[in-house]
Amino acid sequence: MNYKGTHNEARNESPTAAHDEEFEPLMDSEEAAALLRIHPKTLQRLARSGTITGIQIGKLWRFRASALNRWVEKKAS
């Protein structure tokens, strides 16, 4: 049997190679709040209410800069 070709290529392909998007690093509450110049607890409250998009991992909140930027753009218009 010949195992060379597409079967091995698919197995060796990295998980991110299949996606066109690059991974966007996540910021913690303090980093994200500093960008917005608000208190981290205010940011967490906005995330809990769904006003700002955040990701809760256990007790900690993480934020994408692009989500924060979309929120600021929406508020500015």
C-alpha positions as CSV (number, residue, x, y, z in Angstrom):
1,M,0.0,0.0,0.0
2,N,1.1,3.5,-0.7
3,Y,0.4,5.9,2.1
4,K,2.0,9.0,0.5
5,G,-0.1,11.7,-1.0
6,T,-3.3,13.4,0.2
7,H,-3.8,11.2,3.3
8,N,-0.4,12.1,4.9
9,E,-0.7,15.7,3.7
10,A,-4.1,16.1,5.5
11,R,-2.6,14.5,8.7
12,N,0.4,16.8,8.7
13,E,-1.6,20.0,8.1
14,S,-1.7,22.2,11.1
15,P,-5.1,23.0,12.5
16,T,-4.7,26.7,11.7
17,A,-3.8,26.1,8.1
18,A,-7.4,25.2,7.3
19,H,-8.6,28.6,8.5
20,D,-8.0,31.9,6.7
21,E,-8.2,33.9,9.9
22,E,-5.3,34.3,12.3
23,F,-5.7,33.8,16.0
24,E,-6.3,37.1,17.8
25,P,-4.6,37.2,21.2
26,L,-6.9,37.8,24.1
27,M,-6.4,40.5,26.7
28,D,-7.3,40.3,30.3
29,S,-9.6,42.7,32.0
30,E,-6.9,45.1,33.1
31,E,-5.3,45.3,29.6
32,A,-8.6,45.8,27.9
33,A,-9.8,48.3,30.4
34,A,-6.6,50.3,30.0
35,L,-7.3,50.6,26.2
36,L,-10.8,51.9,26.9
37,R,-9.6,54.0,29.9
38,I,-12.2,52.6,32.2
39,H,-11.9,50.5,35.4
40,P,-11.6,46.7,34.9
41,K,-14.7,46.1,37.1
42,T,-16.7,48.4,34.9
43,L,-15.5,46.4,31.8
44,Q,-16.5,43.1,33.5
45,R,-19.9,44.5,34.4
46,L,-20.4,45.5,30.7
47,A,-19.3,42.1,29.6
48,R,-21.7,40.3,32.0
49,S,-24.6,42.3,30.8
50,G,-23.7,41.6,27.1
51,T,-23.0,45.2,26.3
52,I,-19.4,44.4,25.4
53,T,-18.4,41.1,24.0
54,G,-16.1,39.1,26.3
55,I,-15.2,35.6,27.0
56,Q,-15.4,34.3,30.5
57,I,-12.9,31.5,31.3
58,G,-13.7,30.3,34.8
59,K,-13.8,33.5,36.9
60,L,-11.6,35.5,34.5
61,W,-12.7,37.6,31.6
62,R,-10.8,37.9,28.3
63,F,-11.4,40.4,25.5
64,R,-10.5,40.7,21.8
65,A,-9.3,44.1,20.7
66,S,-11.4,43.8,17.6
67,A,-14.6,43.4,19.7
68,L,-13.7,46.4,21.8
69,N,-13.1,48.4,18.7
70,R,-16.5,47.4,17.3
71,W,-18.1,48.5,20.5
72,V,-16.3,51.9,20.4
73,E,-17.3,52.4,16.8
74,K,-20.9,51.6,17.5
75,K,-20.9,54.1,20.5
76,A,-19.3,56.8,18.4
77,S,-21.9,56.7,15.6
